[in-house]
Amino acid sequence: MSRPTEKRFAPKLKIKKGDTVIVIAGEDRGKSGVVLEVLPAENKAIVQGVRIVSRHTKPNAQEQKGGIVKKEAPIHISNLKLSVGGNATRVGRKVEDGKIVRIAKTTGEVIK
């Protein structure tokens, strides 16, 4: 029997690596950045320059110097919206030439 917190499959997300997004909720609201990594199992993404946390590290073989390292932490997908032309938009899907493409709901244009 599976545990309630166990995820059986990763959901289909509307944000991909390389997209420019705007943060719509939380401490970093209004900031924008490029998606560096998407974590579909957790419904989170790592965005450049958003949700910076301080990590205290010890010196070790890989990192000769210890100290405080600032890095991006994952942010929930629901707090992000895709940015098309500087404006936040929702993402839809449409079949064109037998392929599924992402479209911007506000303008109707194809995304990438």
Secondary structure, DSSP 8 states (H G I E B T S, - for coil): ---TT--SS----S--TT-EEEE-SSTTTT-EEEEEEEETTTTEEEETTSSEEEEEE---SS-SS-EEEEEE--EEGGGEEEEETTEEE-EEEEEETTEEEEEETTT--EE-
